[in-house]
Amino acid sequence: MKREFLGTGLVFFLLLVLIVPVSAHLQGYSVEPAYGMGGIPAPDITQITFWDLSLREMAIVLTLAFLPFMVFPVELVFALKLFACLGFRRIARNNILGNTTRQAIYQCIARMPGIGLQDLIRETLVSRGALSYHLALLKIQNKIVVQKSHGNIGYFENNGRYDGLEQKVISYLRHDTGRKILGTLAAYPGRSRSDLENLLAVSGPTITWHMKRLGDDGLLTMVKDGRYSRYCLTDMAAGYVRKHLVTGSREAQAFFPGSIRKGDLPSSDPCLSG
């Protein structure tokens, strides 16, 4: 409260200093000597030497006399102090979460790893512009990491908990179609495109488009079976999908609705024999 009052007072003072000379110039004014009128004698001017100055004043004079380039740093320090009084401060790793909005964004990312920009806007109710600004600051201070893949962006807390492949899996699981495809392949490995069309009620071109993206990101392999191509998750990707989607696991309960049941998981993986 005291800082806000001080900041308001300084702003008022600066405005007063800037406005008064302008108004005086517009209206006109006259200058009269303070002394020498009405029989009031002017006081004698007393000259002082360098040695009459205080130690602080001597130091300032010597510094500016021999190091004139120090004028700018002195002005800069004064400006920074003025900004500090007005509530501005340098953002660093130790105070990056001092802003309540930024802290809410960070906590949302920690609670929902892999969350995208649109979901963050909906969860935090922060505008896109302000959200982008706070996310950039969190990334600069290494509080979050950004997973980018085929135009999709997911945000993660920078705690080393997830490797790159697991981050990709989580990002795909945050989208309905990606979650359905990965969950189906984890429960029923070796499905063909037509199998997935029938199981998921998704068009063939959509299945092909998703499969190419999953393959490019190293989550998927394709096994030839005569005329058919059967899709299989890589071992690591399948492990991450089951970790985050199997009902009853801590990750599935925390992050993803509509998880697959443990009974749906096959005892053997048909992809291994392909």
N, C-alpha and C positions, 0 to 999 in steps of 0.2 A: 504494500500500500504506500509506504514511504517512497519507494523507488518510482512508482507511477506518479505520485504528486510532484516529485522532483523533476521527472521528465516533462510533465505538463508545464511546470514553471519555466524550464529552460526553453521549451518551444515558444511559449508566450513572450519570453524576453527577446529571443531572436527575431520573432515577427515584429516586435515593437521597435527593435533597432533598425530593421529594414524598412518599416513603414514610415516612421517619423521623418527621416530625411527627405523621403519622396514627397510627403505632404507639405513639408516646409518649402521645398522647391516650387511646388505648384502654387502656394498661396503667397509666397514672398516673405521676406523677413529682413530685419535690420540688426546690425551688431553694434553694441555700444560698450565702451570700456567700463570695467567694473570699478576702477579707481580713477581718481583725478577729476571726478565730477562732484559738485556740491561741496567743494572744499575738503574732500577726503583724499589725503595724500596716498600715493602708490607706495607699497612697501619696497624696500631695497631688495635686489636680487642677490642672493648669496650663492657664490660659486663653490662647488665642492670638487675635490680631486678624486682620482681613482682610489686612493687609500681611505677615503671616507666611506666608500661603499661597504656593504656587508659581504661576508665571505661568499654567500650564495650569489649575490649580484656580480662580484668579481669573477666567479667561475663562469657565469653565463657570458659576461663580456669577453673574457679571454677565449672561451670556446668559439664564439661567433666571430671573433677577430682573426683567429688563426685557422679555424675550420669553418669557413662560411657555408660549406655544403651541409653542415649540421642544421641549418635553418629548416630545411624540409623535414628531416626526422622529428625535430621538435614540434613542428606544426602537425605532423602525422600523429604523434603521440597524443597531442591535445585533441585532435579529431577523434581518435579511438576512444579516449576517455569520455568525450562528449557522447559518442554512440553508446558506450557502456552505461552512462547515466540515463540514456533514453531507452534502455532495455535491450540493446543489441549486444551480442557476445559471439565469440568465435566458437564454431561448432567443432568439437573434437570427439574422439571415441568415448571418452569418459562422461561426456554430457550429451551425446547424440540422442538419448532417450529422454532428455529433460523436457522435450516438447510433448504435450499430451496427445496430440494427433499422431505424431510419429510413433509414439509408444504404442498406441492402439493398433496402428498398421503392423508394427513389428510383432506384437502379440498375436495378431490374426494370422500372420505368416507362420509363426511358431506353432500355432494351434492347428493350422490347415496347410501342411507342407504341399508344395506344388500348385498352390492356388494361382489362378490367372488374374489378369488385370480387371476384367469385367466382374468377376466374383469378388475381388477386393473392393471395388466400388460399391457393390451391393452390400457387402458385409460391414464396411466401415462408414458408408454414407459420405465419403470424401470425394470431391470433384476430381475429374480425370487430370486436370492440370496440376492441382495441389498434390494429388497422389503420385504423379510422375516425379514431382520435385522431391518429395519425401523419400521415395524409393531410390532416387539417384543418390541422395545423401547417405542412406543406409548402405548402399552398395559401395560408395567411396570409402566409408568407414569400416568396411568388411563385416558388417552385421548380417548381411544377407548375400546369397548367391542367386544368380539368374540362370535358369535352364532354358535354352532356346533350341527349338527343333521344328523345322518346316513351318515357320511362321507362328508357332505356338510358344508362349512364354509362361514359365512357371517360376514362382519365387519360393526360396527355401531359406530357413535360418542357417547361418554359417556356423554350424556346430560339428561338421565332419561326420554326421550320423549316416548320411546317404552317399554312396559313390555315384559316379556319373550315370551308369546304367540304371540303377535303382531310381534316380531322379527322373529319368525318361519314362520308366514304367509308371511311376506315381503321376506324372503329368498326363500320360495317356488315360490312366484310370479316372482322372477328373472329368473326362468327357464321356458322354453316354455311349456313343457308338464304340469308342476305343475300349471302354470298360466291358461292354458286352462281348466284343471280339476276344479280348484277352481272357476274360472269365470263361468263355466257351472253350477256347483252346486249352486253357489250364485244366478244365474238367473233362474235355473230350479231345485229346490230341489227335492230330492227323486228319482233321476234317477238310473236305474239299470246299471249293467255292460254292457249289450248289448246296452242300450240307449247311453251310453258314447262312445262305440265302433263306433256306427253309426254317432253320432254327431261330434266326434273328429277325426275319421278315424285313430284310434289307436287300436292296437291288444288287445285282451282280457287279455293275461298274463301281458302286460305292465300296463293295467288299474289295475289289481289285485295287482301288485307290488307297484304301487303308493298309492293305497288305504290303504295297510298295513302300509306304512310309515306315511301317514297322520293320520291314526288311532292311531299309537303308539305315535305320537306327540300331541295327544289330539285335533286335528282339526276336526275329523270326527267321526260320529256314523253310525251304520248300522241298518236298520229297516227291519225285515222280512215281506214279503208280499207274502204268499203262497210259491210258488216255487222260488220266486225271492228275492234277497237282494237289498234293496234300500239304497243309500248312502245319508247322510245328514250332512251338516256342523254343528258344535256346534254353539250355539247362538253367543258366543263371536267371534269365528273364522269367521262366516258369516258376522258379523258386520265389522270386520277388512278387509275382502276381499272387501266388498262393499265400504268401506272408501277409499281403495287404487286403486280400479279398475273401479268404476263408472265414466263414461265419464262426464267431467265437474267439478269433484272435484279437489281441488288443488293438492292432492297427486297423482291422476292419471295423471294429466297434467305434473307434475314434474318428475314422476318416470317410468310410464309404458305405452308403446304403446299398441294399440289394446284393449282398455278398452271396457267393456260391456256398453250398452246403458241403461239409466234409464227406458225406456219403456219395456226392457226385464225382469225387476225384477217383480216377481209375487206379487199380492196384498195379498195373503195368502201363508203360507208355508205348502206344503203337508206333510212335515216331522212331523209337529205338530200333525197331525191326525193319524200318524203311531204308 
